[in-house]
Amino acid sequence: MVSFRDRKHTREELVNAGYSWEYLDTWQAKTVLYRHADGLNVEGDVVHPHGSTVEGVPGSPDYVLQKSRIGWFPYPPSNACTCRWCAERAVESQRLEGIPDDYKCDNAECDFVASSDTHAGKLSGLRMHVRNSH
């Protein structure tokens, strides 16, 4: 028999993985999961690209929770997805698009350039500059 604490812990993990709060009470016997992580073979080659589906998998909460840890979710990957695999792809695509290293103030009279080790840090510094100086 599953204790209340185990059930609560499982529900919290499912919600953190992107499932609805009611999933533990209303799960289907079989479901479709989408790969958010690329499936690799032993040599490291992509054999199952992200976005591909895995159909007919058990829908039990324990099983889908295990699969969410390896990047299989009930919704397709997208730019709005916050899982670690989609976030890594978004960062990589932004890096490849050439995000500038310097973030300058839009004001032509101002020579402020935000500096930080991370993209988020630079944006935060620029936001604070604009908020305090304009």
A tleap script that builds the chain and sets N, CA, C and O, in Angstrom:
source leaprc.protein.ff14SB
mol = sequence {
  NMET VAL SER PHE ARG ASP ARG LYS HIE THR
  ARG GLU GLU LEU VAL ASN ALA GLY TYR SER
  TRP GLU TYR LEU ASP THR TRP GLN ALA LYS
  THR VAL LEU TYR ARG HIE ALA ASP GLY LEU
  ASN VAL GLU GLY ASP VAL VAL HIE PRO HIE
  GLY SER THR VAL GLU GLY VAL PRO GLY SER
  PRO ASP TYR VAL LEU GLN LYS SER ARG ILE
  GLY TRP PHE PRO TYR PRO PRO SER ASN ALA
  CYS THR CYS ARG TRP CYS ALA GLU ARG ALA
  VAL GLU SER GLN ARG LEU GLU GLY ILE PRO
  ASP ASP TYR LYS CYS ASP ASN ALA GLU CYS
  ASP PHE VAL ALA SER SER ASP THR HIE ALA
  GLY LYS LEU SER GLY LEU ARG MET HIE VAL
  ARG ASN SER CHIE
}
set mol.1.N position { 0.846 -1.185 0.000 }
set mol.1.CA position { 0.000 0.000 0.000 }
set mol.1.C position { 0.887 1.243 0.000 }
set mol.1.O position { 1.884 1.304 0.720 }
set mol.2.N position { 0.522 2.221 -0.803 }
set mol.2.CA position { 1.285 3.446 -0.937 }
set mol.2.C position { 0.874 4.416 0.163 }
set mol.2.O position { -0.313 4.649 0.390 }
set mol.3.N position { 1.865 4.974 0.839 }
set mol.3.CA position { 1.567 5.914 1.913 }
set mol.3.C position { 1.220 7.288 1.332 }
set mol.3.O position { 1.480 7.576 0.163 }
set mol.4.N position { 0.634 8.108 2.173 }
set mol.4.CA position { 0.259 9.456 1.759 }
set mol.4.C position { 1.486 10.248 1.338 }
set mol.4.O position { 1.441 10.979 0.349 }
set mol.5.N position { 2.588 10.108 2.083 }
set mol.5.CA position { 3.818 10.829 1.755 }
set mol.5.C position { 4.369 10.411 0.399 }
set mol.5.O position { 4.801 11.259 -0.382 }
set mol.6.N position { 4.358 9.107 0.108 }
set mol.6.CA position { 4.841 8.630 -1.188 }
set mol.6.C position { 3.977 9.174 -2.322 }
set mol.6.O position { 4.485 9.608 -3.356 }
set mol.7.N position { 2.677 9.144 -2.110 }
set mol.7.CA position { 1.751 9.647 -3.127 }
set mol.7.C position { 1.949 11.140 -3.355 }
set mol.7.O position { 1.945 11.606 -4.494 }
set mol.8.N position { 2.121 11.886 -2.272 }
set mol.8.CA position { 2.334 13.332 -2.368 }
set mol.8.C position { 3.655 13.624 -3.081 }
set mol.8.O position { 3.718 14.517 -3.926 }
set mol.9.N position { 4.696 12.886 -2.749 }
set mol.9.CA position { 6.008 13.068 -3.378 }
set mol.9.C position { 5.934 12.766 -4.882 }
set mol.9.O position { 6.486 13.507 -5.694 }
set mol.10.N position { 5.252 11.680 -5.244 }
set mol.10.CA position { 5.093 11.322 -6.653 }
set mol.10.C position { 4.317 12.398 -7.397 }
set mol.10.O position { 4.680 12.772 -8.512 }
set mol.11.N position { 3.248 12.897 -6.781 }
set mol.11.CA position { 2.442 13.951 -7.405 }
set mol.11.C position { 3.279 15.212 -7.623 }
set mol.11.O position { 3.195 15.829 -8.685 }
set mol.12.N position { 4.081 15.599 -6.640 }
set mol.12.CA position { 4.918 16.794 -6.777 }
set mol.12.C position { 5.950 16.618 -7.892 }
set mol.12.O position { 6.195 17.548 -8.659 }
set mol.13.N position { 6.552 15.436 -7.985 }
set mol.13.CA position { 7.522 15.189 -9.053 }
set mol.13.C position { 6.854 15.226 -10.423 }
set mol.13.O position { 7.427 15.756 -11.375 }
set mol.14.N position { 5.660 14.673 -10.533 }
set mol.14.CA position { 4.938 14.703 -11.800 }
set mol.14.C position { 4.599 16.135 -12.208 }
set mol.14.O position { 4.748 16.501 -13.373 }
set mol.15.N position { 4.151 16.930 -11.270 }
set mol.15.CA position { 3.816 18.326 -11.560 }
set mol.15.C position { 5.076 19.084 -11.979 }
set mol.15.O position { 5.032 19.881 -12.916 }
set mol.16.N position { 6.192 18.844 -11.298 }
set mol.16.CA position { 7.449 19.496 -11.665 }
set mol.16.C position { 7.935 19.058 -13.040 }
set mol.16.O position { 8.661 19.800 -13.703 }
set mol.17.N position { 7.548 17.868 -13.476 }
set mol.17.CA position { 7.947 17.364 -14.795 }
set mol.17.C position { 6.999 17.832 -15.892 }
set mol.17.O position { 7.231 17.538 -17.064 }
set mol.18.N position { 5.928 18.560 -15.539 }
set mol.18.CA position { 5.027 19.105 -16.546 }
set mol.18.C position { 3.678 18.436 -16.646 }
set mol.18.O position { 2.877 18.798 -17.508 }
set mol.19.N position { 3.404 17.479 -15.797 }
set mol.19.CA position { 2.102 16.807 -15.820 }
set mol.19.C position { 1.101 17.621 -15.011 }
set mol.19.O position { 1.485 18.441 -14.176 }
set mol.20.N position { -0.185 17.389 -15.263 }
set mol.20.CA position { -1.221 18.103 -14.522 }
set mol.20.C position { -1.328 17.542 -13.111 }
set mol.20.O position { -0.904 16.417 -12.843 }
set mol.21.N position { -1.893 18.331 -12.223 }
set mol.21.CA position { -2.058 17.947 -10.823 }
set mol.21.C position { -2.929 16.690 -10.709 }
set mol.21.O position { -2.713 15.871 -9.815 }
set mol.22.N position { -3.897 16.532 -11.594 }
set mol.22.CA position { -4.838 15.424 -11.527 }
set mol.22.C position { -4.304 14.138 -12.163 }
set mol.22.O position { -4.983 13.113 -12.111 }
set mol.23.N position { -3.119 14.160 -12.758 }
set mol.23.CA position { -2.636 12.996 -13.503 }
set mol.23.C position { -2.605 11.741 -12.641 }
set mol.23.O position { -2.936 10.659 -13.125 }
set mol.24.N position { -2.225 11.859 -11.407 }
set mol.24.CA position { -2.133 10.702 -10.518 }
set mol.24.C position { -3.486 10.031 -10.324 }
set mol.24.O position { -3.549 8.826 -10.081 }
set mol.25.N position { -4.565 10.796 -10.429 }
set mol.25.CA position { -5.909 10.253 -10.224 }
set mol.25.C position { -6.604 9.841 -11.520 }
set mol.25.O position { -7.556 9.061 -11.484 }
set mol.26.N position { -6.141 10.358 -12.674 }
set mol.26.CA position { -6.874 10.141 -13.922 }
set mol.26.C position { -6.036 9.555 -15.045 }
set mol.26.O position { -6.413 9.692 -16.209 }
set mol.27.N position { -4.925 8.912 -14.750 }
set mol.27.CA position { -4.019 8.439 -15.801 }
set mol.27.C position { -4.654 7.349 -16.645 }
set mol.27.O position { -5.468 6.559 -16.168 }
set mol.28.N position { -4.256 7.326 -17.929 }
set mol.28.CA position { -4.748 6.348 -18.893 }
set mol.28.C position { -3.836 5.126 -18.899 }
set mol.28.O position { -2.667 5.218 -18.526 }
set mol.29.N position { -4.362 3.997 -19.315 }
set mol.29.CA position { -3.574 2.760 -19.344 }
set mol.29.C position { -2.392 2.861 -20.318 }
set mol.29.O position { -1.296 2.391 -20.013 }
set mol.30.N position { -2.612 3.467 -21.479 }
set mol.30.CA position { -1.552 3.658 -22.472 }
set mol.30.C position { -1.516 5.128 -22.869 }
set mol.30.O position { -2.544 5.806 -22.872 }
set mol.31.N position { -0.330 5.610 -23.202 }
set mol.31.CA position { -0.189 7.010 -23.564 }
set mol.31.C position { 0.881 7.176 -24.633 }
set mol.31.O position { 1.558 6.216 -25.001 }
set mol.32.N position { 1.027 8.384 -25.122 }
set mol.32.CA position { 2.053 8.738 -26.095 }
set mol.32.C position { 2.996 9.725 -25.433 }
set mol.32.O position { 2.560 10.713 -24.843 }
set mol.33.N position { 4.288 9.457 -25.533 }
set mol.33.CA position { 5.293 10.365 -24.989 }
set mol.33.C position { 6.149 10.914 -26.121 }
set mol.33.O position { 6.391 10.235 -27.119 }
set mol.34.N position { 6.602 12.144 -25.955 }
set mol.34.CA position { 7.458 12.806 -26.938 }
set mol.34.C position { 8.877 12.891 -26.385 }
set mol.34.O position { 9.082 13.186 -25.208 }
set mol.35.N position { 9.839 12.632 -27.243 }
set mol.35.CA position { 11.242 12.720 -26.832 }
set mol.35.C position { 11.678 14.186 -26.837 }
set mol.35.O position { 11.580 14.865 -27.859 }
set mol.36.N position { 12.150 14.658 -25.709 }
set mol.36.CA position { 12.739 15.985 -25.617 }
set mol.36.C position { 14.256 15.872 -25.676 }
set mol.36.O position { 14.944 16.839 -26.002 }
set mol.37.N position { 14.772 14.699 -25.363 }
set mol.37.CA position { 16.198 14.414 -25.468 }
set mol.37.C position { 16.406 13.510 -26.677 }
set mol.37.O position { 15.601 12.615 -26.934 }
set mol.38.N position { 17.472 13.741 -27.409 }
set mol.38.CA position { 17.782 12.878 -28.545 }
set mol.38.C position { 18.134 11.476 -28.040 }
set mol.38.O position { 18.853 11.330 -27.051 }
set mol.39.N position { 17.626 10.454 -28.721 }
set mol.39.CA position { 17.985 9.074 -28.405 }
set mol.39.C position { 19.274 8.721 -29.138 }
set mol.39.O position { 19.335 8.780 -30.366 }
set mol.40.N position { 20.295 8.358 -28.384 }
set mol.40.CA position { 21.604 8.073 -28.963 }
set mol.40.C position { 21.912 6.584 -28.925 }
set mol.40.O position { 21.422 5.863 -28.057 }
set mol.41.N position { 22.730 6.127 -29.873 }
set mol.41.CA position { 23.200 4.744 -29.823 }
set mol.41.C position { 24.534 4.702 -29.091 }
set mol.41.O position { 24.979 5.723 -28.566 }
set mol.42.N position { 25.170 3.555 -29.046 }
set mol.42.CA position { 26.409 3.379 -28.292 }
set mol.42.C position { 27.527 4.286 -28.809 }
set mol.42.O position { 28.357 4.753 -28.029 }
set mol.43.N position { 27.551 4.539 -30.122 }
set mol.43.CA position { 28.585 5.385 -30.709 }
set mol.43.C position { 28.312 6.874 -30.497 }
set mol.43.O position { 29.171 7.702 -30.800 }
set mol.44.N position { 27.142 7.226 -29.989 }
set mol.44.CA position { 26.794 8.620 -29.762 }
set mol.44.C position { 26.052 9.260 -30.916 }
set mol.44.O position { 25.846 10.473 -30.922 }
set mol.45.N position { 25.642 8.452 -31.908 }
set mol.45.CA position { 24.880 8.971 -33.039 }
set mol.45.C position { 23.401 9.070 -32.664 }
set mol.45.O position { 22.883 8.230 -31.927 }
set mol.46.N position { 22.727 10.101 -33.174 }
set mol.46.CA position { 21.302 10.287 -32.906 }
set mol.46.C position { 20.516 9.274 -33.728 }
set mol.46.O position { 20.561 9.297 -34.958 }
set mol.47.N position { 19.800 8.388 -33.050 }
set mol.47.CA position { 18.961 7.411 -33.741 }
set mol.47.C position { 17.476 7.730 -33.569 }
set mol.47.O position { 16.650 7.300 -34.373 }
set mol.48.N position { 17.141 8.480 -32.526 }
set mol.48.CA position { 15.775 8.941 -32.297 }
set mol.48.C position { 15.844 10.440 -31.994 }
set mol.48.O position { 16.163 10.819 -30.867 }
set mol.49.N position { 15.551 11.301 -32.976 }
set mol.49.CA position { 15.671 12.742 -32.755 }
set mol.49.C position { 14.607 13.271 -31.796 }
set mol.49.O position { 13.542 12.674 -31.640 }
set mol.50.N position { 14.915 14.399 -31.158 }
set mol.50.CA position { 13.923 15.005 -30.267 }
set mol.50.C position { 12.686 15.358 -31.098 }
set mol.50.O position { 12.790 15.725 -32.268 }
set mol.51.N position { 11.531 15.239 -30.473 }
set mol.51.CA position { 10.267 15.472 -31.161 }
set mol.51.C position { 9.600 14.203 -31.645 }
set mol.51.O position { 8.399 14.201 -31.917 }
set mol.52.N position { 10.372 13.100 -31.758 }
set mol.52.CA position { 9.755 11.844 -32.189 }
set mol.52.C position { 8.890 11.295 -31.059 }
set mol.52.O position { 9.108 11.603 -29.887 }
set mol.53.N position { 7.910 10.481 -31.426 }
set mol.53.CA position { 6.971 9.952 -30.437 }
set mol.53.C position { 7.296 8.518 -30.073 }
set mol.53.O position { 7.895 7.770 -30.846 }
set mol.54.N position { 6.885 8.165 -28.879 }
set mol.54.CA position { 6.944 6.788 -28.406 }
set mol.54.C position { 5.510 6.448 -28.030 }
set mol.54.O position { 4.990 6.945 -27.031 }
set mol.55.N position { 4.877 5.608 -28.826 }
set mol.55.CA position { 3.447 5.345 -28.655 }
set mol.55.C position { 3.199 4.049 -27.892 }
set mol.55.O position { 4.003 3.118 -27.934 }
set mol.56.N position { 2.079 4.012 -27.202 }
set mol.56.CA position { 1.636 2.804 -26.524 }
set mol.56.C position { 2.400 2.460 -25.264 }
set mol.56.O position { 2.432 1.299 -24.857 }
set mol.57.N position { 3.020 3.456 -24.635 }
set mol.57.CA position { 3.746 3.173 -23.391 }
set mol.57.C position { 2.771 3.181 -22.225 }
set mol.57.O position { 1.724 3.824 -22.298 }
set mol.58.N position { 3.101 2.475 -21.153 }
set mol.58.CA position { 2.217 2.489 -19.987 }
set mol.58.C position { 2.045 3.902 -19.455 }
set mol.58.O position { 2.996 4.683 -19.426 }
set mol.59.N position { 0.842 4.224 -19.040 }
set mol.59.CA position { 0.555 5.559 -18.539 }
set mol.59.C position { 0.600 5.658 -17.036 }
set mol.59.O position { 0.199 6.680 -16.479 }
set mol.60.N position { 1.080 4.621 -16.354 }
set mol.60.CA position { 1.095 4.664 -14.888 }
set mol.60.C position { 2.009 5.778 -14.405 }
set mol.60.O position { 3.045 6.037 -15.017 }
set mol.61.N position { 1.638 6.439 -13.312 }
set mol.61.CA position { 2.424 7.569 -12.811 }
set mol.61.C position { 3.889 7.220 -12.552 }
set mol.61.O position { 4.776 8.017 -12.857 }
set mol.62.N position { 4.149 6.047 -11.998 }
set mol.62.CA position { 5.540 5.666 -11.736 }
set mol.62.C position { 6.339 5.552 -13.024 }
set mol.62.O position { 7.488 5.990 -13.080 }
set mol.63.N position { 5.747 4.971 -14.057 }
set mol.63.CA position { 6.444 4.773 -15.319 }
set mol.63.C position { 6.720 6.096 -16.022 }
set mol.63.O position { 7.842 6.334 -16.469 }
set mol.64.N position { 5.709 6.963 -16.125 }
set mol.64.CA position { 5.918 8.234 -16.821 }
set mol.64.C position { 6.875 9.138 -16.049 }
set mol.64.O position { 7.580 9.952 -16.645 }
set mol.65.N position { 6.903 8.996 -14.720 }
set mol.65.CA position { 7.863 9.754 -13.920 }
set mol.65.C position { 9.286 9.296 -14.226 }
set mol.65.O position { 10.188 10.124 -14.351 }
set mol.66.N position { 9.495 7.994 -14.348 }
set mol.66.CA position { 10.820 7.477 -14.725 }
set mol.66.C position { 11.216 7.993 -16.097 }
set mol.66.O position { 12.362 8.394 -16.297 }
set mol.67.N position { 10.292 7.988 -17.041 }
set mol.67.CA position { 10.600 8.425 -18.401 }
set mol.67.C position { 10.823 9.932 -18.479 }
set mol.67.O position { 11.578 10.398 -19.333 }
set mol.68.N position { 10.184 10.697 -17.606 }
set mol.68.CA position { 10.414 12.145 -17.614 }
set mol.68.C position { 11.845 12.463 -17.199 }
set mol.68.O position { 12.383 13.499 -17.589 }
set mol.69.N position { 12.459 11.600 -16.427 }
set mol.69.CA position { 13.850 11.809 -16.012 }
set mol.69.C position { 14.835 11.608 -17.156 }
set mol.69.O position { 15.973 12.069 -17.075 }
set mol.70.N position { 14.408 10.915 -18.238 }
set mol.70.CA position { 15.282 10.718 -19.390 }
set mol.70.C position { 14.818 11.541 -20.595 }
set mol.70.O position { 15.314 11.361 -21.707 }
set mol.71.N position { 13.866 12.442 -20.363 }
set mol.71.CA position { 13.468 13.373 -21.419 }
set mol.71.C position { 12.277 12.980 -22.250 }
set mol.71.O position { 12.147 13.449 -23.380 }
set mol.72.N position { 11.396 12.133 -21.737 }
set mol.72.CA position { 10.159 11.762 -22.435 }
set mol.72.C position { 8.994 12.393 -21.693 }
set mol.72.O position { 8.797 12.145 -20.504 }
set mol.73.N position { 8.207 13.228 -22.416 }
set mol.73.CA position { 7.103 13.940 -21.789 }
set mol.73.C position { 5.828 13.786 -22.617 }
set mol.73.O position { 5.901 13.374 -23.775 }
set mol.74.N position { 4.653 14.109 -22.046 }
set mol.74.CA position { 3.382 13.934 -22.769 }
set mol.74.C position { 3.070 15.060 -23.747 }
set mol.74.O position { 2.006 15.049 -24.365 }
set mol.75.N position { 3.950 16.013 -23.902 }
set mol.75.CA position { 3.746 17.138 -24.805 }
set mol.75.C position { 4.988 17.283 -25.690 }
set mol.75.O position { 6.091 16.941 -25.262 }
set mol.76.N position { 4.822 17.781 -26.907 }
set mol.76.CA position { 5.968 17.897 -27.814 }
set mol.76.C position { 6.935 18.996 -27.365 }
set mol.76.O position { 6.525 19.955 -26.711 }
set mol.77.N position { 8.205 18.859 -27.713 }
set mol.77.CA position { 9.168 19.909 -27.372 }
set mol.77.C position { 8.849 21.201 -28.119 }
set mol.77.O position { 8.374 21.173 -29.254 }
set mol.78.N position { 9.114 22.320 -27.474 }
set mol.78.CA position { 8.843 23.622 -28.094 }
set mol.78.C position { 9.780 24.665 -27.496 }
set mol.78.O position { 10.543 24.378 -26.574 }
set mol.79.N position { 9.710 25.867 -28.031 }
set mol.79.CA position { 10.525 26.956 -27.497 }
set mol.79.C position { 10.067 27.367 -26.107 }
set mol.79.O position { 10.856 27.907 -25.331 }
set mol.80.N position { 8.807 27.121 -25.782 }
set mol.80.CA position { 8.269 27.498 -24.483 }
set mol.80.C position { 8.540 26.441 -23.417 }
set mol.80.O position { 8.325 26.692 -22.231 }
set mol.81.N position { 9.003 25.275 -23.821 }
set mol.81.CA position { 9.256 24.190 -22.872 }
set mol.81.C position { 10.435 24.547 -21.981 }
set mol.81.O position { 11.429 25.102 -22.450 }
set mol.82.N position { 10.324 24.228 -20.689 }
set mol.82.CA position { 11.381 24.567 -19.742 }
set mol.82.C position { 12.170 23.358 -19.259 }
set mol.82.O position { 12.943 23.465 -18.307 }
set mol.83.N position { 11.983 22.207 -19.905 }
set mol.83.CA position { 12.773 21.047 -19.492 }
set mol.83.C position { 14.237 21.303 -19.809 }
set mol.83.O position { 14.548 22.173 -20.622 }
set mol.84.N position { 15.129 20.567 -19.188 }
set mol.84.CA position { 16.558 20.856 -19.341 }
set mol.84.C position { 17.044 20.633 -20.767 }
set mol.84.O position { 17.966 21.321 -21.207 }
set mol.85.N position { 16.455 19.694 -21.503 }
set mol.85.CA position { 16.897 19.404 -22.862 }
set mol.85.C position { 16.492 20.519 -23.818 }
set mol.85.O position { 17.294 20.942 -24.652 }
set mol.86.N position { 15.259 20.996 -23.704 }
set mol.86.CA position { 14.809 22.100 -24.557 }
set mol.86.C position { 15.554 23.389 -24.197 }
set mol.86.O position { 15.896 24.177 -25.079 }
set mol.87.N position { 15.803 23.601 -22.909 }
set mol.87.CA position { 16.552 24.792 -22.488 }
set mol.87.C position { 17.973 24.759 -23.047 }
set mol.87.O position { 18.486 25.788 -23.488 }
set mol.88.N position { 18.615 23.587 -23.035 }
set mol.88.CA position { 19.966 23.472 -23.594 }
set mol.88.C position { 19.959 23.752 -25.089 }
set mol.88.O position { 20.860 24.419 -25.597 }
set mol.89.N position { 18.947 23.248 -25.803 }
set mol.89.CA position { 18.863 23.507 -27.236 }
set mol.89.C position { 18.638 24.991 -27.508 }
set mol.89.O position { 19.202 25.538 -28.455 }
set mol.90.N position { 17.813 25.649 -26.681 }
set mol.90.CA position { 17.550 27.079 -26.861 }
set mol.90.C position { 18.822 27.892 -26.639 }
set mol.90.O position { 19.109 28.817 -27.399 }
set mol.91.N position { 19.579 27.552 -25.609 }
set mol.91.CA position { 20.837 28.258 -25.343 }
set mol.91.C position { 21.813 28.043 -26.486 }
set mol.91.O position { 22.467 28.987 -26.928 }
set mol.92.N position { 21.917 26.819 -26.966 }
set mol.92.CA position { 22.830 26.511 -28.057 }
set mol.92.C position { 22.425 27.249 -29.335 }
set mol.92.O position { 23.288 27.763 -30.046 }
set mol.93.N position { 21.121 27.308 -29.636 }
set mol.93.CA position { 20.682 27.992 -30.850 }
set mol.93.C position { 20.927 29.493 -30.736 }
set mol.93.O position { 21.267 30.138 -31.727 }
set mol.94.N position { 20.760 30.056 -29.541 }
set mol.94.CA position { 21.046 31.476 -29.349 }
set mol.94.C position { 22.535 31.745 -29.496 }
set mol.94.O position { 22.929 32.760 -30.071 }
set mol.95.N position { 23.357 30.851 -28.984 }
set mol.95.CA position { 24.801 31.018 -29.098 }
set mol.95.C position { 25.210 30.952 -30.569 }
set mol.95.O position { 26.060 31.719 -31.020 }
set mol.96.N position { 24.601 30.033 -31.306 }
set mol.96.CA position { 24.927 29.894 -32.711 }
set mol.96.C position { 24.435 31.075 -33.537 }
set mol.96.O position { 25.020 31.392 -34.573 }
set mol.97.N position { 23.370 31.726 -33.093 }
set mol.97.CA position { 22.857 32.890 -33.806 }
set mol.97.C position { 23.709 34.122 -33.548 }
set mol.97.O position { 23.492 35.158 -34.175 }
set mol.98.N position { 24.658 34.034 -32.656 }
set mol.98.CA position { 25.586 35.135 -32.423 }
set mol.98.C position { 25.065 36.201 -31.494 }
set mol.98.O position { 25.093 37.385 -31.832 }
set mol.99.N position { 24.596 35.811 -30.344 }
set mol.99.CA position { 24.203 36.808 -29.360 }
set mol.99.C position { 25.432 37.649 -29.034 }
set mol.99.O position { 26.481 37.090 -28.712 }
set mol.100.N position { 25.337 38.950 -29.106 }
set mol.100.CA position { 26.513 39.784 -28.875 }
set mol.100.C position { 27.021 39.666 -27.447 }
set mol.100.O position { 26.245 39.456 -26.515 }
set mol.101.N position { 28.340 39.805 -27.285 }
set mol.101.CA position { 28.947 39.731 -25.963 }
set mol.101.C position { 28.700 41.000 -25.162 }
set mol.101.O position { 28.704 40.973 -23.932 }
set mol.102.N position { 28.487 42.100 -25.851 }
set mol.102.CA position { 28.254 43.382 -25.185 }
set mol.102.C position { 26.809 43.788 -25.360 }
set mol.102.O position { 26.240 43.657 -26.444 }
set mol.103.N position { 26.224 44.277 -24.296 }
set mol.103.CA position { 24.852 44.750 -24.333 }
set mol.103.C position { 24.884 46.238 -24.024 }
set mol.103.O position { 25.181 46.644 -22.901 }
set mol.104.N position { 24.576 47.040 -25.025 }
set mol.104.CA position { 24.695 48.484 -24.912 }
set mol.104.C position { 23.342 49.118 -24.644 }
set mol.104.O position { 22.298 48.594 -25.034 }
set mol.105.N position { 23.386 50.245 -23.978 }
set mol.105.CA position { 22.186 51.022 -23.702 }
set mol.105.C position { 21.655 51.594 -25.009 }
set mol.105.O position { 22.439 51.982 -25.876 }
set mol.106.N position { 20.334 51.650 -25.164 }
set mol.106.CA position { 19.710 52.173 -26.384 }
set mol.106.C position { 19.862 53.689 -26.517 }
set mol.106.O position { 19.780 54.233 -27.619 }
set mol.107.N position { 20.078 54.351 -25.411 }
set mol.107.CA position { 20.224 55.800 -25.428 }
set mol.107.C position { 21.535 56.164 -26.123 }
set mol.107.O position { 22.601 55.697 -25.720 }
set mol.108.N position { 21.459 57.009 -27.184 }
set mol.108.CA position { 22.649 57.359 -27.965 }
set mol.108.C position { 23.664 58.149 -27.153 }
set mol.108.O position { 24.857 58.100 -27.453 }
set mol.109.N position { 23.217 58.877 -26.130 }
set mol.109.CA position { 24.124 59.682 -25.316 }
set mol.109.C position { 24.803 58.873 -24.218 }
set mol.109.O position { 25.735 59.358 -23.577 }
set mol.110.N position { 24.349 57.657 -23.998 }
set mol.110.CA position { 24.865 56.818 -22.922 }
set mol.110.C position { 25.841 55.797 -23.496 }
set mol.110.O position { 25.596 55.219 -24.554 }
set mol.111.N position { 26.946 55.579 -22.792 }
set mol.111.CA position { 27.929 54.603 -23.265 }
set mol.111.C position { 27.973 53.352 -22.380 }
set mol.111.O position { 28.977 52.640 -22.364 }
set mol.112.N position { 26.882 53.084 -21.643 }
set mol.112.CA position { 26.840 51.927 -20.750 }
set mol.112.C position { 26.827 50.623 -21.550 }
set mol.112.O position { 26.091 50.487 -22.528 }
set mol.113.N position { 27.649 49.675 -21.119 }
set mol.113.CA position { 27.674 48.331 -21.702 }
set mol.113.C position { 27.586 47.342 -20.546 }
set mol.113.O position { 28.438 47.340 -19.658 }
set mol.114.N position { 26.554 46.502 -20.557 }
set mol.114.CA position { 26.370 45.509 -19.496 }
set mol.114.C position { 27.404 44.408 -19.651 }
set mol.114.O position { 27.680 43.952 -20.760 }
set mol.115.N position { 27.971 43.986 -18.531 }
set mol.115.CA position { 28.949 42.900 -18.584 }
set mol.115.C position { 28.634 41.883 -17.497 }
set mol.115.O position { 28.320 42.238 -16.361 }
set mol.116.N position { 28.725 40.629 -17.867 }
set mol.116.CA position { 28.485 39.521 -16.953 }
set mol.116.C position { 28.985 38.258 -17.633 }
set mol.116.O position { 29.299 38.265 -18.823 }
set mol.117.N position { 29.057 37.186 -16.879 }
set mol.117.CA position { 29.484 35.911 -17.460 }
set mol.117.C position { 28.363 35.213 -18.210 }
set mol.117.O position { 28.618 34.353 -19.053 }
set mol.118.N position { 27.117 35.578 -17.907 }
set mol.118.CA position { 25.987 34.888 -18.519 }
set mol.118.C position { 25.081 35.862 -19.266 }
set mol.118.O position { 25.091 37.067 -19.015 }
set mol.119.N position { 24.310 35.315 -20.177 }
set mol.119.CA position { 23.323 36.091 -20.935 }
set mol.119.C position { 22.310 36.732 -19.985 }
set mol.119.O position { 21.994 37.915 -20.110 }
set mol.120.N position { 21.810 35.947 -19.043 }
set mol.120.CA position { 20.809 36.458 -18.095 }
set mol.120.C position { 21.403 37.580 -17.242 }
set mol.120.O position { 20.717 38.556 -16.941 }
set mol.121.N position { 22.657 37.450 -16.854 }
set mol.121.CA position { 23.316 38.482 -16.063 }
set mol.121.C position { 23.450 39.781 -16.830 }
set mol.121.O position { 23.247 40.861 -16.276 }
set mol.122.N position { 23.793 39.676 -18.116 }
set mol.122.CA position { 23.910 40.872 -18.948 }
set mol.122.C position { 22.561 41.558 -19.103 }
set mol.122.O position { 22.462 42.781 -19.005 }
set mol.123.N position { 21.520 40.763 -19.344 }
set mol.123.CA position { 20.187 41.348 -19.477 }
set mol.123.C position { 19.741 42.006 -18.183 }
set mol.123.O position { 19.132 43.075 -18.204 }
set mol.124.N position { 20.039 41.377 -17.068 }
set mol.124.CA position { 19.671 41.942 -15.771 }
set mol.124.C position { 20.410 43.250 -15.524 }
set mol.124.O position { 19.813 44.218 -15.055 }
set mol.125.N position { 21.698 43.289 -15.834 }
set mol.125.CA position { 22.477 44.515 -15.656 }
set mol.125.C position { 21.959 45.644 -16.522 }
set mol.125.O position { 21.855 46.782 -16.064 }
set mol.126.N position { 21.632 45.342 -17.766 }
set mol.126.CA position { 21.091 46.359 -18.667 }
set mol.126.C position { 19.735 46.847 -18.183 }
set mol.126.O position { 19.444 48.042 -18.240 }
set mol.127.N position { 18.902 45.922 -17.706 }
set mol.127.CA position { 17.578 46.290 -17.199 }
set mol.127.C position { 17.706 47.221 -15.987 }
set mol.127.O position { 16.976 48.207 -15.881 }
set mol.128.N position { 18.632 46.908 -15.075 }
set mol.128.CA position { 18.827 47.760 -13.892 }
set mol.128.C position { 19.358 49.126 -14.297 }
set mol.128.O position { 18.962 50.137 -13.718 }
set mol.129.N position { 20.243 49.172 -15.278 }
set mol.129.CA position { 20.776 50.448 -15.767 }
set mol.129.C position { 19.652 51.314 -16.329 }
set mol.129.O position { 19.543 52.495 -16.001 }
set mol.130.N position { 18.820 50.718 -17.176 }
set mol.130.CA position { 17.727 51.471 -17.789 }
set mol.130.C position { 16.758 51.951 -16.723 }
set mol.130.O position { 16.289 53.088 -16.771 }
set mol.131.N position { 16.457 51.092 -15.765 }
set mol.131.CA position { 15.496 51.433 -14.704 }
set mol.131.C position { 16.022 52.589 -13.855 }
set mol.131.O position { 15.248 53.466 -13.471 }
set mol.132.N position { 17.320 52.610 -13.553 }
set mol.132.CA position { 17.887 53.610 -12.656 }
set mol.132.C position { 18.289 54.905 -13.357 }
set mol.132.O position { 18.371 55.946 -12.705 }
set mol.133.N position { 18.539 54.870 -14.647 }
set mol.133.CA position { 19.062 56.067 -15.303 }
set mol.133.C position { 18.053 56.794 -16.191 }
set mol.133.O position { 18.287 57.946 -16.558 }
set mol.134.N position { 16.962 56.168 -16.539 }
set mol.134.CA position { 16.033 56.823 -17.471 }
set mol.134.C position { 14.752 57.220 -16.809 }
set mol.134.O position { 13.870 57.781 -17.458 }
savepdb mol mol.pdb
quit
